C-alpha cells in the first residue's frame, strides 16, 4: 500500500503581493534557495539599503528599469552565492530567488527581465567618483563605502557599551581564474590572486579592501584603522581597543599609530638571529625539559616564556616590549615572538596564550 504523505511547504516573506513558499511540488524552480536566508540578513540589517545610499543615480527615471538598490542587492547576493563573474547575471537575471531578494519579480516594461544583465551591472561597478560621465550615470561616495561596515557594526550593537574590543587584521587570497585587473602571482599561496585586506572584530567585518595580488600586506592598514577607531570611539569614548595581527604587520607606522592613540597591540614578530640569541638560555632549558620528561609526555612541546626590550637597527623608532616563546618540539626548537604595548603587569605567558592566542581578550 503506498504511503500517503502530506506535501510540506515552508512559507517565507511575500513580495509584491505574492506568497513565497518552498515546497516539492514543482513550479518555479531554482538552485539558489539558500539565498533566502541571505535576504533575511540583508533586510534585518538594512544592508542593501545602506550600500545603495552610498551611490548617486543620475539616470533619467523615465528610462530606468533597475534601481540602484536592485542592482546592489543583485550583486551582493550573487557574490555571496559564488557568482563573481558579471556574465553569470545574464542567466541569473531571471532567477526567481534573486528577484525576490531584490524585491522585484518581473520587468516593468515589455519583455524585460526582473533583474539586470552584465552590461547594467558593469555600469554600477565602474561608477565614478563625483560627477558622472556620459556613459556612467551612477556615481559613488568612496568615504561612505569605506565607513559602511564599521557603521553597521556600531549601529547593530545591542546591550551595554563594550569595555574592550579586539581588532584582528589579516589579508587573504582571492584566487583569480582569468586576466582580471590587479591579478598577480603570489608565492605563498601558489597561484594568481587578489590580496584583499580584512579587519574584523570577532565575527563582524569592519573593513574589506580589495587590493592587487602583489600588494604589501600592511598597505592601507593605518588609514583603515584611522577610520574604524574614529567611529568606534565616537560611539564609545571609553572603550579599550587592542590591535592583533601576525608578523606582516609589525611595522613602525602601525605601532606608532596605535601608541599615539592609546591603542594596545599584540603583533607577531618574525624571528631572526638577534631575537633567537636573546632567548638562548630559555631554548636550552626547554630542550633539557623535553628530554627529561617521561615517555608519554615526550610528544608534547616544552615551553618557556621570556620578555625583553628590543628595537630594530633602522626601522623602529624606539625600544618595545617583546614576548618570546622558547619552545622545543620533538626533534627541533620552535622559537616564536610577539611585540606588544601591553603593560608589564600582564605576564608573558598570558600575553602570548590568552591575548595573542585564540582566546578573546
Residue, then its C-alpha position, 0 to 999 in steps of 0.5 A: x500500500x503506498x504511503x500517503x504523505x502530506x506535501x510540506x511547504x515552508x512559507x517565507x516573506x511575500x513580495x509584491x503581493x505574492x506568497x513565497x513558499x518552498x515546497x516539492x511540488x514543482x513550479x518555479x524552480x531554482x538552485x539558489x534557495x539558500x539565498x533566502x536566508x541571505x535576504x533575511x540578513x540583508x533586510x534585518x540589517x538594512x544592508x542593501x539599503x545602506x550600500x545603495x545610499x552610498x551611490x548617486x543615480x543620475x539616470x533619467x527615471x523615465x528610462x530606468x528599469x533597475x534601481x540602484x538598490x536592485x542592482x546592489x542587492x543583485x550583486x551582493x547576493x550573487x557574490x555571496x552565492x559564488x557568482x563573481x563573474x558579471x556574465x553569470x547575471x545574464x542567466x541569473x537575471x531571471x532567477x526567481x530567488x534573486x528577484x525576490x531578494x531584490x524585491x522585484x519579480x518581473x520587468x516593468x516594461x515589455x519583455x524585460x527581465x526582473x533583474x539586470x544583465x552584465x552590461x547594467x551591472x558593469x555600469x554600477x561597478x565602474x561608477x565614478x567618483x563625483x560627477x558622472x560621465x556620459x556613459x556612467x550615470x551612477x556615481x559613488x561616495x568612496x568615504x561612505x563605502x569605506x565607513x559602511x561596515x564599521x557603521x553597521x557594526x556600531x549601529x547593530x550593537x545591542x546591550x551595554x557599551x563594550x569595555x574592550x574590543x579586539x581588532x584582528x587584521x589579516x589579508x587573504x587570497x582571492x584566487x583569480x581564474x582569468x586576466x582580471x585587473x590587479x591579478x598577480x602571482x603570489x608565492x605563498x599561496x601558489x597561484x594568481x590572486x587578489x590580496x584583499x585586506x580584512x579587519x574584523x572584530x570577532x565575527x563582524x567585518x569592519x573593513x574589506x579592501x580589495x587590493x592587487x595580488x602583489x600588494x604589501x600586506x600592511x598597505x592601507x592598514x593605518x588609514x583603515x584603522x584611522x577610520x574604524x577607531x574614529x567611529x568606534x570611539x565616537x560611539x564609545x569614548x571609553x572603550x579599550x581597543x587592542x590591535x592583533x595581527x601576525x608578523x606582516x604587520x609589525x611595522x613602525x607606522x602601525x605601532x606608532x599609530x596605535x601608541x599615539x592613540x592609546x591603542x594596545x597591540x599584540x603583533x607577531x614578530x618574525x624571528x631572526x638571529x638577534x631575537x633567537x640569541x636573546x632567548x638562548x638560555x630559555x631554548x636550552x632549558x626547554x630542550x633539557x625539559x623535553x628530554x627529561x620528561x617521561x615517555x608519554x609526555x615526550x610528544x608534547x612541546x616544552x615551553x618557556x616564556x621570556x620578555x625583553x626590550x628590543x628595537x630594530x637597527x633602522x626601522x623602529x623608532x624606539x625600544x618595545x616590549x617583546x614576548x618570546x616563546x622558547x619552545x622545543x618540539x620533538x626533534x627541533x626548537x620552535x622559537x616564536x615572538x610577539x611585540x606588544x604595548x601591553x603593560x608589564x603587569x600582564x605576564x608573558x605567558x598570558x600575553x602570548x596564550x590568552x591575548x595573542x592566542x585564540x582566546x578573546x581578550 
